[in-house]
Every structure is written in C-alpha cells, then in structure tokens.
C-alpha cells in the first residue's frame, strides 16, 4: 500500500474514534510529516484523500475534522455537510467571495425574521471556470438567530472584512454551538440570464433553508448553476443534502 494511503488510514481511524473531535484542527503538515517520517507532499496526498471522503475540511487556518466524519456513505447513510463556498478545484475553477452587512428585499427580510430596513450578513460566493466563465453562484442570507447563537459568525459581524471571510466551516460552527443543521431544498429552472451568460438561457436555482433542531431558521442560500451543466445530482439522507452539477 502506498505510504500516503497508510497515513490516511491511520488518520481516518483516529477521526472516526473522535480524536480529534469534530471541528478541531488537525496537527500541521509539518507535525504530521515528522510523526510519520515522510515528506510534506506525502502528508498532503493523505489529507486530500480524507477531504475526498468528507472526513476533513481545509480552511485558511488549517485542516479540521468534519462535523459528520464517516467513510463514503451509501444512500441510506448521512452525508458530510458542506456549506456553499467550497467549490475550489471543481472543473478547474476559481472562486470569489465577499461578505457584507446589507438590507435585503422586503419579502426575504420577512422570511429571515428581520425588522423593516434591518441589515443582515450576506455571503456571496461565485465560482468561475478557467477562462473566467460563470459556473455557480451561492448567495447566503443569515438570520439574527444565527449571528447571536454562533460565536464565529458573531466575530465576523463584529470585524467585518468583506474580502477576508471564509465560511466553509459554518456547519461545523453550528455543531460546536450544539445546533443540528436540518436542510430543506427546492429546485427551480428559469430563463433569467446573468451578465456573463446573457438572457434566454435556462438557469438552475436551488433554494436551501437551514434550520436547527428547534425549528429556528439560520440561513437561506440561493445556488445558481450555469446552463452548461449536463446532469444534476441531488442526494438527501436524514439531515444532510449535497447538490452538485456535472459538466
């Protein structure tokens, strides 16, 4: 067995045993390289294997054990939750993200439980292809409940830095706050164009609502996909859902 698979196997066992616990950062690549007496590239290959299995999530501050760590699941098993905004590498793509504190349209404002004119946190995440073409948009609107209950989100609100927001661990943050994400999704197909596509093209939209185990709404995310997709894959099991498009 290649060395990186041996390392992935050992780390997989530890994560499934709760060491490290969900949401806790793994040792650095350098520390793991020293532990297993290999170079850092071998460690990176092992971590990539675990990322593909949904066992770990890598962010700016390191690699963390996933909230729902398990091997690749069958249809009857829950899938690891991924907050929209982690599409780097898909289709050779690049991403652009921005976090803002703005007012939203009245209808959406009421759904989020906001007072008239009250601003809220909005996270915009766009995925573009190798030539800059539009692939996917994910716009997330957070409720006051989410900001008040999730410390990491509160800190982002307090020190708003539009171009320095990494929310890929949002579901892990919910888990650490004792909140169980429950997803509900609806799918629509429209003819509304976007600037980089032009009007007249069918655009797929997925509207996702995330509530906790008490029924409180935390975030509404609208995902929009390019009309060049050929197949939509939608999987749902228990409290988790994964929506993706193949080109």
Secondary structure as GFF3:
##gff-version 3
##sequence-region A 1 247
A	DSSP	alpha_helix	3	16	.	.	.	ID=ss1
A	DSSP	alpha_helix	29	36	.	.	.	ID=ss2
A	DSSP	alpha_helix	40	52	.	.	.	ID=ss3
A	DSSP	beta_strand	56	59	.	.	.	ID=ss4
A	DSSP	beta_strand	62	65	.	.	.	ID=ss5
A	DSSP	three_ten_helix	90	92	.	.	.	ID=ss6
A	DSSP	beta_strand	94	102	.	.	.	ID=ss7
A	DSSP	alpha_helix	106	111	.	.	.	ID=ss8
A	DSSP	beta_strand	120	128	.	.	.	ID=ss9
A	DSSP	beta_strand	134	142	.	.	.	ID=ss10
A	DSSP	alpha_helix	144	149	.	.	.	ID=ss11
A	DSSP	alpha_helix	151	158	.	.	.	ID=ss12
A	DSSP	alpha_helix	170	176	.	.	.	ID=ss13
A	DSSP	beta_strand	182	190	.	.	.	ID=ss14
A	DSSP	beta_strand	203	211	.	.	.	ID=ss15
A	DSSP	beta_strand	217	225	.	.	.	ID=ss16
A	DSSP	beta_strand	231	237	.	.	.	ID=ss17
A	DSSP	beta_strand	240	246	.	.	.	ID=ss18
###
